Amino acid sequence: MPDAINRRNFLQLGLTAGAAAMLSRVASAQAAPAAGSAAQPHASAATTPIKTTKLYDNVYLLQGQGGNMALQTGPDGNLLIDASFATQVPRIREVVASLSKVPADAPGILINTHWHGDHTGGNEAMYEAGYTIIAHENTRKRLSTPQTVKYFHVTTMPAMTGAWPTITFEHEMCIWHNDDQLDLVHYDPAHTDTDIYVHFHKANVLHVGDTWFNNFYPFIDEDSGGSIGGMIRAAEKSLAVGDKDTKIIPGHGPLGTKAELQSFHNMLATVREKVAALKTAGASEQEAIDKKPTAELDAVWGKGFLKPDDFVGIVYRTL
């Protein structure tokens, strides 16, 4: 999914933990796709291999079909950041067991970077496996109530209670785990109003969730409080963390550097400036789209699932 993402697969962003079992309960603004096709990303997640990249002695990047994950191992227990789709959990647990320094059934910690289902779909299964779930307080609110993502024409019912974070925070919290300090810090609404970053001090690794889509235009969930300005501020906040050697894990796409995140920030700022100028001049959303304000950027950034015209529309609406 990080490199082969498309709009149909990304529909699953609106599906919370246990979504495959709840497809029959989905009510959409337009006719919903057939359950089989809508569930396909979940079905294929069960067999999708998870790529493992070692970032530090005990910290790994895990990449499967859902959002990028991180794993810290050690005597204090395993700590996982994000849990992909529910059906990917058996693959996740296999990888964790192969790297773990404690018994596979030992209690662990799961941190959610935000509420979307390609990052929280595995919550319930990981909870049942003994993991304590930590997230921003808004993640619990959104997982425990119906949510609508108009861009995908989908509304989801609340996740099962086992998927809800049991430890939440408002602004930031600190965890000392496996001989490292982890800072969990909430962004102002950016991709959503639930976004946090997780910074491993000793390992010098920063997971920024979906505030960064490395190498392509990002989806911004305006129904969850996201905005182009929030995404720009989030990138600035991330750039202030760590140093030039910090390894940065985006929500989707390859492992990145500060220089690459700076390029992403610059692209966002450029698009906002161009679209804002058109809107201020009186252009409607469609007129702004027709002006192709991202034309000079599309060769680099327009290769993801979100098409340039759709990105311009989201920017226009969230200015």
N, C-alpha and C positions, 0 to 999 in steps of 0.2 A: 503493500500500500504506500509506503513512503515515496517510492519512485514510479509506481504504476497506478496512480490515483485517478479516479474518474468520478463524474457526478453521481452515477448510480451507486457506486461503492460508498461515496461520501454521504449519501442519504443516511447512512448508519450513524453519522454524528448526532442526529436527533434521537437516536434510540438509546435509552438508558440501560443500566444493567438488567439482564434478563429479557432483553428486547425480543429475541427470537421467539420466546414463549408468549410474548404479548402482541404479536403482529395482528392477531385477530381483533385486538382491542383498539387498534390505531384508527383514529378518525382524522381524515385529512380534508383540507380546503378544496382539493380537487380529487378526482378518482385516484385511489391509491394503487400502486402497482400490485400485481399478483403476489401473494405471500411468498411463493417460491422464489421469484426474482428479487424481491425485497430482502429476503433472508440469505441470498446467495453469498454476500461477503462473510456472514457468520458461518455458513456451511463450509466455505473454502478455508476459513480461518482454522478449522479443526485439523487441516492437513498442511497448512502453510508452515514451512520451516522458519525457525527464529534464528536470525543471524546474530552472533555474539562478537562484540569487539571489546577487548580489554583496554580500559582507560587509565587504570591505576592498579596497584597491587590487589585491591579487593573491590574495585568498582568497574562495572561493565555496562556497555550500551547493548540493549536488546531491541532488535527490529524485526517485527513480524508483519501482520496485515493491518493492525490498528496503529495507534500513535506510538511514537518511540518511547521505550521504557528504559529505566536504569535500575541496576541491581547492585547493592552493597552487601558483601558477605562478611562474616566474622563471628567471634565468640558470643557477641551480644544477640545474635540472630540475624536473619536475612531482612533486608529492607528493600522494598520494591517501589519504584515510582511508576505509577499508572499500570493498568491491568488489561489493556486491549479489549477485544470482544470476548464474550463469555465462552464461546467455543474454542478460543485459543488457549484457555487456561491449562488444559492438559499439556500442551507444548511448553507453556511458560513454566509449569511445575517441573517438567523434565529438565529444562535448562537450569533452573534454580537448584535442583537436586544434584546435578552434575558439577556445580560450582560451589555448593554450600560447604561450610565448615562446621555445620551443626546438623543433627538428624533432620531428615526431610519433613518430619511432622512437628518440628519445634515451632513455637509461636514466632510470628514475624510482624513486620510493620509494612503497611501499604499506604503510600501517599498519593493522592490524586492532584494533578496539576489544574484540573477544571472538571466540569460536570459531563461533558460530551461522552457518548456511549462508546466511541472507539478508544477511550481512555479509562472508562469506568465499567464497561460491560462485564469485566471479570470480577468486579468487586464482591458479589455475593459468594461466588465459589472460593475466592481467596479468604473471605471471612470464615466460611465453613472450614477452611483448611487451617484456621487458627491465627489469621492476620488481623491486627487492629488497624482500622482505616482512619487516616488523618487527612483533613482537607480544610479549605476555607469554609466559613460558616454558610456562605451562599451556595456552595456545592451541595451541602446537606439539604438546604431549602429546595434547590431545584430537583434533586434526585427524589425528594419526598413529595413532590407536587406535580400535576400535569404541566407539560411544557410544549410550546409550539415553536417551530422553526419555519417561518413562512417561506423562506427561500426554497426549502425542500418540500413544501406543502405537507408537512407532517406534524401531528400532535401525538405526544406519548403520555401514557399513564405513569403514575409514580413507580419507581423501582421498588423491588421487594425490600423489606426493612433491613435485611442482612447486608444490603449494598450501601446503606447509608453510613457516612462517616460517624464514628462515635467520639472522636476528638476533633474539635474545630477551633478556629481562632479568627480574630477579626483583622488584625493588621500584620502581625508576625509572631513567630515562635522559634525557639531554638531547641534542637535535639542533639545530645551527645551520644553517639552510637558507633560502636566498633572503632574506637580511638580516633574519631573525627567529629568535628562540629558541623552540623547541618543547619543552615538558616532557611526557614520557610517564610517567604515574604509575599504579601498580597500586592498585586498591581492595582492601580485604579482600573475601572472597567476598560478592557482592551479588546481582546478577542471575545470575551464574555465578561460578566461581573464576578466570575468565580476564579479567575486566573491567579496562580502563584508561581514563583520560581523556587527551586531548591538548590542551594549552593553548598557543595562539599568543600570545606576550607582546605583540609590537608590534601585531598585528592585533586583539588583545583578543577573541579567539574561543576558546571552550571546547567541545570535542566530548566528550560524556559517555557515548556509546554507549547501551546498553539499561539503564543504571542510571536512565534517565528515559524514560518514555512520556508525552509531553506531552498532557494532557487526558483520559487514560483510565487505568483500572486496569492495572497492568503484569503481564506474565507473568514469573514468577520460576522459574527452572529449578532445582528442588530436587535433581535428579539430577546437576547440575553444581556443587553446593555453594551454590546460591543460597538466600537466606532473607530474611524480612521485616526482621529486624534489620540484616542486611547492606545492604539497600536504603536503610534510614533512615540508616545511617552513611555510605553512599556519597553521599547527597544532602547531608549535612552537610559532607562533605569537599569536594564540588563548590562548595557555597555559600561556602567559605572561599577560593576561588580568584578572582583578578581583582577587579573592582570592580562598582559598580552598573550600569555601562554595558556589561559583558561580554555578548557575544552567545553564547548557549548553544544548541548543537545537540543535541537529544535523539536517541536511537536511532530513535524513531518519533514522528510528530506534527510540528507546526509549530515553526519557530525560536522560542526562548523567552528569557525574561529571568530574572533572579534572583528577582524577585517571584513569577513563575510556578513556578519550581522550589521556592521556599519553600512555596507552596500545596500542591505535590505532596508535599513532606516532611511537612507538617502532616496531610495526608490519610492517609499511611502510618502516622504515629504514632497517629492517632486510631483507625484500624482495628486496629492491633496492640493498643492498650489495651483496646478493646472485646472482641476475640476472646480475649485473654489472660485477661480477667476471667471469661469464660464457661468457658474451659478449666480455670482454677483452681477454679471452683465445681463442677467435675465433669462439665460437659457433654461429650458425645462430639462428634466432628467434625460428624456430621449434625445433632445437636441444636443445635450452635453455628450451623450454616448456617440451620437453620429459625428461629432467633431473629432473622434479618435484621439483623445488627449494622451493615450499611452502608446501611440504608434511607434515612437522611437525606443520604447522599452520592451515591446512585446517579444522581440527575438530572444531576449534573455529571460524574461519573467513570465511569458505567456504560454509556457509549455506544461503547466499543471492542469488540474481538472477545472479550475475556475477560469473561464474565458475572460479576455480583457474587457469586453462590453459589460459582463456581469460585475466585474470588479469595479468598473467606473460607476455603475449604478449604485453599488453598496457605498462607495466613497461619497457620492452625491447625497445619498439619503442620510448619511451619518455625520455630515459636516456640522 
